[in-house]
Amino acid sequence: MKTDDRQLRVGILGCGPISQFAHLESTQKARNTVLHAVCDADEGLATHFGRAYDSKKTYFDYEQMLADPEIDAVIIGTSDAFHVPASLKALAAGKHVLCEKPIGVSVEEVEQLAEQVRLSGKQLQIGHMLRFDQGIESAKSFVDNEMGEMLALKAWYCDSTHRYTNTDAIQPMPRQGSHPLRPQSDPKADKARYFMLAHGSHLVDLARYLGGPVRSVDARLRERFGAYCWFVEVEFESGALGHLDLTVAVRMDWHEGFQIYGQNGSVSAKIYNPWYYKSSDVEIFHERDAVTTRVLGADGHFYRRQLEGFATSVLGGTRIPGADIFDGVASIRAMVGIAESVRSRKPVRLADVGGPL
């Protein structure tokens, strides 16, 4: 594997499942990063994964890791409630940040974080790895450069009741700590809130990435036999119409994708369960010559690709290619707006939205 001469020295906070399945391996496979440190309050987890991934240092205290002058950036792979506090501490310590999604749980806290990002001059990227899917990148390029005016966008994220049967066959057994650090309240106690943050954050960011800023949402939620289904009518600031379907979980295979109707063509996409590391099948129809094209997307390691993009931007001092803090603020505002619309049964303008989800 070819590596770049310049390497971003990374510390990972949190050795739970998302770091075990995505971030630890990414630091090894990325061409421009090196794993300098791991940190977890559970000493057994930190020690095990520090050794397994050849980390130069192992920490059990986050502030001690942040005090390490050799660390350039931190990857935050903790529970959602810890994302903003951990990001704020990293920025204050002069570190760049790649933080798992969602970036926070309330509009106010992520707006506070956005101000600190601005004042720090550091990079903060959010782990919306779909932006680094080669198929979806081809759709984005077509939308921006060839499609002309967008008429409408439909997108869906439908988790499957058979999801873990599928992924357990692929993933290693996650290693459990004996003293995990947990939020004060159980994040899964409110299922609707948990599903929106965990899964809806992907759907909302994808819609914004392809369709642009959202002006308003009009949402309905139906809960039956343990399944939660949101249908969200979206008005984009461009005037394009949108429809989002978030369902957890469907009684069928994983079902995720999108369709876009435009002036000079259209896009149809099938997105796979991310743990297959398979790029989306994206077909682009070009009206001019009545031809459909599809990128192979052979490189399906989205987590490694997002880390490489982050490292390139930090080392080169350029704008991050993924979701930034302002995308994060907009996504939280949209999810809070969807929750408000469900409660009020009325459309909600996102400019008027505040508070927690």
C-alpha positions as CSV (number, residue, x, y, z in Angstrom):
1,M,0.0,0.0,0.0
2,K,1.4,3.4,-1.0
3,T,1.5,6.0,1.7
4,D,2.0,9.8,1.4
5,D,5.1,11.5,2.8
6,R,3.0,13.6,5.1
7,Q,0.9,11.8,7.7
8,L,-1.8,13.1,10.0
9,R,-1.2,11.9,13.5
10,V,-4.6,10.8,14.8
11,G,-5.9,9.9,18.3
12,I,-9.2,8.0,18.6
13,L,-11.6,8.7,21.5
14,G,-13.8,5.7,22.2
15,C,-13.0,2.0,21.4
16,G,-16.6,0.9,21.1
17,P,-18.3,-0.7,18.1
18,I,-18.1,2.2,15.6
19,S,-14.3,2.5,16.2
20,Q,-13.9,-1.2,16.1
21,F,-15.8,-1.6,12.9
22,A,-14.7,1.6,11.1
23,H,-12.2,4.0,12.5
24,L,-9.4,1.8,13.8
25,E,-9.0,0.0,10.5
26,S,-9.3,3.3,8.6
27,T,-6.3,4.8,10.3
28,Q,-4.2,1.8,9.2
29,K,-5.5,1.7,5.6
30,A,-5.5,5.4,4.9
31,R,-2.6,6.6,2.8
32,N,-2.1,9.8,4.8
33,T,-2.7,9.0,8.5
34,V,-1.0,7.2,11.4
35,L,-2.7,6.0,14.6
36,H,-0.8,7.8,17.3
37,A,-3.1,7.1,20.2
38,V,-6.3,5.5,21.4
39,C,-8.3,6.5,24.5
40,D,-11.1,4.9,26.4
41,A,-12.2,5.1,30.0
42,D,-12.4,1.3,29.9
43,E,-8.7,0.4,30.4
44,G,-9.2,-3.1,29.0
45,L,-10.7,-1.9,25.7
46,A,-8.1,0.8,25.3
47,T,-5.2,-1.5,26.0
48,H,-6.5,-4.3,23.7
49,F,-7.1,-2.1,20.7
50,G,-4.0,0.0,21.2
51,R,-2.0,-3.2,20.9
52,A,-4.0,-4.7,18.1
53,Y,-3.7,-1.6,15.9
54,D,-0.1,-0.7,16.8
55,S,-1.1,2.6,18.4
56,K,2.0,4.5,19.6
57,K,0.3,5.5,22.9
58,T,-2.7,4.4,24.9
59,Y,-4.7,6.7,27.2
60,F,-7.5,6.2,29.7
61,D,-8.1,9.9,30.2
62,Y,-9.2,12.1,27.3
63,E,-7.6,15.3,28.6
64,Q,-4.3,13.5,28.9
65,M,-4.6,12.5,25.3
66,L,-5.5,16.0,24.2
67,A,-2.4,17.3,26.1
68,D,-0.2,15.1,23.8
69,P,1.6,17.6,21.5
70,E,2.2,15.0,18.8
71,I,-1.5,14.5,18.1
72,D,-2.8,16.6,15.2
73,A,-6.4,15.5,15.2
74,V,-8.9,13.3,17.1
75,I,-11.6,11.0,15.9
76,I,-14.6,11.0,18.2
77,G,-16.4,7.7,18.3
78,T,-18.5,8.0,21.4
79,S,-22.2,8.1,22.3
80,D,-24.1,11.0,20.7
81,A,-24.5,13.0,24.0
82,F,-20.7,13.2,24.3
83,H,-20.0,14.5,20.7
84,V,-20.3,18.3,21.4
85,P,-18.4,18.3,24.8
86,A,-15.6,16.1,23.4
87,S,-15.4,18.3,20.2
88,L,-15.2,21.5,22.3
89,K,-12.4,20.1,24.4
90,A,-10.4,19.0,21.3
91,L,-10.8,22.4,19.7
92,A,-9.7,24.1,22.9
93,A,-6.6,21.9,22.9
94,G,-5.7,22.9,19.3
95,K,-6.8,19.6,17.7
96,H,-8.7,19.1,14.4
97,V,-11.8,16.9,14.8
98,L,-13.5,14.2,12.8
99,C,-16.7,13.4,14.9
100,E,-19.2,10.7,14.3
101,K,-22.7,11.7,13.3
102,P,-25.0,13.2,14.6
103,I,-22.8,16.0,15.6
104,G,-25.1,16.8,18.6
105,V,-28.6,16.5,20.0
106,S,-29.9,20.1,20.1
107,V,-29.8,23.2,17.9
108,E,-28.3,25.3,20.6
109,E,-25.3,23.1,21.5
110,V,-24.3,22.6,17.8
111,E,-24.6,26.4,17.2
112,Q,-22.3,26.9,20.2
113,L,-19.9,24.3,18.7
114,A,-20.0,26.1,15.3
115,E,-18.9,29.3,16.9
116,Q,-16.0,27.6,18.6
117,V,-15.0,26.0,15.3
118,R,-14.9,29.5,13.8
119,L,-12.9,31.0,16.6
120,S,-10.4,28.1,16.7
121,G,-9.5,28.1,13.0
122,K,-9.5,24.3,13.1
123,Q,-11.2,21.8,10.9
124,L,-14.2,19.9,12.0
125,Q,-15.7,17.2,9.8
126,I,-18.8,15.1,10.6
127,G,-18.8,11.3,9.9
128,H,-21.4,11.3,7.1
129,M,-19.5,8.7,5.1
130,L,-22.1,8.5,2.3
131,R,-20.6,11.6,0.9
132,F,-17.5,9.4,0.2
133,D,-19.4,6.7,-1.7
134,Q,-18.2,6.8,-5.3
135,G,-21.6,6.1,-6.7
136,I,-23.1,9.0,-4.7
137,E,-20.2,11.2,-5.7
138,S,-21.1,10.6,-9.3
139,A,-24.7,11.6,-8.7
140,K,-23.5,14.8,-6.9
141,S,-21.2,15.7,-9.9
142,F,-24.1,15.2,-12.3
143,V,-26.5,17.3,-10.2
144,D,-24.0,20.1,-9.9
145,N,-22.6,20.2,-13.4
146,E,-25.0,18.6,-15.9
147,M,-28.5,18.1,-14.7
148,G,-29.7,21.7,-14.7
149,E,-32.7,22.6,-12.5
150,M,-33.9,20.0,-10.0
151,L,-37.6,19.2,-10.1
152,A,-37.8,16.7,-7.3
153,L,-35.8,14.4,-5.0
154,K,-37.1,11.2,-3.3
155,A,-34.9,9.4,-0.7
156,W,-35.5,6.5,1.6
157,Y,-33.7,4.8,4.5
158,C,-35.4,1.6,5.6
159,D,-33.5,-0.5,8.1
160,S,-34.3,-4.2,8.0
161,T,-35.5,-6.6,10.7
162,H,-32.8,-9.0,9.3
163,R,-30.0,-6.4,9.4
164,Y,-28.0,-8.0,12.2
165,T,-28.4,-11.5,10.7
166,N,-26.7,-10.0,7.7
167,T,-24.0,-8.0,9.4
168,D,-23.1,-10.6,12.1
169,A,-21.9,-12.8,9.2
170,I,-19.5,-10.1,8.1
171,Q,-18.3,-8.2,11.1
172,P,-16.1,-9.5,13.9
173,M,-17.7,-9.9,17.3
174,P,-17.6,-6.5,19.0
175,R,-15.4,-6.5,22.1
176,Q,-17.4,-5.3,25.1
177,G,-15.8,-3.3,27.9
178,S,-16.3,-4.0,31.6
179,H,-16.5,-0.3,32.6
180,P,-18.1,1.5,29.6
181,L,-18.8,5.3,30.0
182,R,-22.5,5.8,29.3
183,P,-24.7,9.0,29.1
184,Q,-26.7,9.8,32.2
185,S,-29.9,8.8,30.5
186,D,-30.5,5.8,28.2
187,P,-30.3,7.1,24.6
188,K,-32.5,4.2,23.4
189,A,-35.3,4.9,26.0
190,D,-37.1,7.2,23.5
191,K,-37.1,5.0,20.4
192,A,-38.4,7.7,18.0
193,R,-35.7,10.1,19.1
194,Y,-33.0,7.4,18.9
195,F,-33.9,6.2,15.5
196,M,-34.1,9.7,14.1
197,L,-30.6,10.6,15.4
198,A,-29.0,7.3,14.5
199,H,-30.6,6.7,11.1
200,G,-32.5,9.9,10.2
201,S,-29.2,11.9,10.3
202,H,-27.9,9.9,7.3
203,L,-31.1,10.5,5.4
204,V,-31.3,14.2,6.1
205,D,-27.7,14.8,5.3
206,L,-28.0,12.9,2.0
207,A,-31.0,14.9,1.0
208,R,-29.2,18.2,1.8
209,Y,-26.0,17.0,0.0
210,L,-27.9,16.3,-3.2
211,G,-30.8,18.7,-3.0
212,G,-29.3,21.7,-1.2
213,P,-30.6,23.6,1.8
214,V,-34.1,22.8,3.1
215,R,-36.6,25.5,3.7
216,S,-39.4,23.6,5.4
217,V,-40.7,20.1,6.4
218,D,-44.1,18.6,6.9
219,A,-43.8,15.2,8.6
220,R,-46.0,12.3,9.8
221,L,-45.0,9.4,12.0
222,R,-46.8,6.1,12.2
223,E,-45.8,3.5,14.8
224,R,-47.1,-0.1,14.6
225,F,-45.9,-3.5,15.6
226,G,-42.6,-2.1,16.8
227,A,-41.9,-0.3,13.5
228,Y,-41.5,3.5,13.1
229,C,-42.3,5.1,9.8
230,W,-41.8,8.8,9.0
231,F,-42.9,10.3,5.7
232,V,-41.5,13.8,5.3
233,E,-42.5,16.3,2.6
234,V,-39.6,18.6,2.0
235,E,-39.4,22.0,0.4
236,F,-35.9,22.8,-0.7
237,E,-34.8,26.5,-0.9
238,S,-34.3,25.9,-4.7
239,G,-38.0,25.3,-5.0
240,A,-37.5,21.6,-5.7
241,L,-39.9,19.2,-4.0
242,G,-38.7,16.4,-1.8
243,H,-40.1,13.3,-0.1
244,L,-38.1,11.4,2.6
245,D,-39.1,7.9,4.0
246,L,-37.4,6.8,7.2
247,T,-38.7,3.4,8.4
248,V,-37.2,1.3,11.2
249,A,-37.5,-1.5,10.5
250,V,-39.1,-2.9,7.4
251,R,-40.0,-6.6,7.1
252,M,-37.8,-7.1,4.1
253,D,-34.2,-6.7,3.1
254,W,-32.3,-3.4,3.7
255,H,-33.9,-0.8,1.5
256,E,-32.0,2.5,0.9
257,G,-31.7,4.8,-2.1
258,F,-32.9,7.9,-3.9
259,Q,-34.3,9.2,-7.2
260,I,-33.8,12.7,-8.6
261,Y,-35.7,14.2,-11.5
262,G,-33.9,17.1,-13.3
263,Q,-34.0,19.3,-16.3
264,N,-31.4,17.4,-18.4
265,G,-31.7,13.9,-16.9
266,S,-32.4,11.8,-13.8
267,V,-30.7,9.7,-11.2
268,S,-31.7,6.4,-9.6
269,A,-29.6,4.9,-6.8
270,K,-29.6,1.7,-4.6
271,I,-27.5,2.1,-1.5
272,Y,-26.2,-1.0,0.3
273,N,-25.9,-1.7,4.0
274,P,-22.6,0.2,4.8
275,W,-20.9,-2.8,6.4
276,Y,-20.8,-4.6,3.0
277,Y,-18.3,-1.8,1.9
278,K,-20.0,-1.8,-1.5
279,S,-20.4,1.5,-3.4
280,S,-24.0,2.4,-4.3
281,D,-25.4,1.4,-7.7
282,V,-26.1,4.8,-9.2
283,E,-27.6,5.1,-12.7
284,I,-27.6,8.5,-14.4
285,F,-29.8,9.1,-17.4
286,H,-28.5,11.8,-19.8
287,E,-31.5,13.3,-21.7
288,R,-29.2,14.8,-24.4
289,D,-28.2,11.5,-25.9
290,A,-30.6,9.1,-24.2
291,V,-27.7,7.2,-22.5
292,T,-27.6,5.8,-19.0
293,T,-24.2,5.7,-17.3
294,R,-23.0,4.0,-14.1
295,V,-19.8,4.3,-12.2
296,L,-18.4,1.0,-10.9
297,G,-17.3,2.5,-7.6
298,A,-14.7,-0.3,-6.9
299,D,-13.4,1.4,-3.7
300,G,-16.2,1.0,-1.2
301,H,-14.3,1.7,2.0
302,F,-16.2,4.9,2.8
303,Y,-14.8,5.3,6.3
304,R,-11.2,5.1,5.0
305,R,-12.0,7.5,2.2
306,Q,-13.6,10.0,4.5
307,L,-10.6,9.9,6.8
308,E,-8.2,10.4,3.8
309,G,-10.3,13.4,2.7
310,F,-10.2,14.9,6.2
311,A,-6.5,14.4,6.5
312,T,-5.8,15.9,3.1
313,S,-7.8,19.0,4.0
314,V,-6.0,19.4,7.4
315,L,-2.5,18.8,6.0
316,G,-3.1,21.1,3.0
317,G,-5.1,23.7,4.8
318,T,-8.0,23.4,2.4
319,R,-11.8,23.2,2.9
320,I,-12.9,19.8,4.1
321,P,-14.6,17.7,1.4
322,G,-17.2,16.1,3.7
323,A,-19.9,17.5,6.0
324,D,-18.8,20.5,8.0
325,I,-20.1,22.0,11.2
326,F,-22.6,24.1,9.3
327,D,-24.0,21.0,7.6
328,G,-24.2,19.6,11.1
329,V,-26.2,22.5,12.4
330,A,-28.6,22.3,9.4
331,S,-29.1,18.6,9.9
332,I,-29.9,18.9,13.6
333,R,-32.3,21.8,12.8
334,A,-34.0,19.6,10.2
335,M,-34.4,16.7,12.5
336,V,-35.8,18.9,15.3
337,G,-38.1,20.4,12.7
338,I,-39.4,17.0,11.7
339,A,-40.1,16.2,15.3
340,E,-42.0,19.5,15.8
341,S,-44.0,18.9,12.6
342,V,-45.0,15.4,13.9
343,R,-46.2,16.9,17.2
344,S,-48.0,19.9,15.7
345,R,-49.2,18.1,12.6
346,K,-48.2,21.3,10.6
347,P,-45.4,22.3,8.3
348,V,-42.4,23.8,10.1
349,R,-40.0,26.4,8.7
350,L,-36.5,25.4,9.7
351,A,-35.5,29.0,10.2
352,D,-37.9,29.0,13.2
353,V,-36.6,25.8,14.8
354,G,-34.6,25.5,18.0
355,G,-34.2,23.3,21.0
356,P,-33.4,19.6,21.5
357,L,-34.7,16.7,19.5
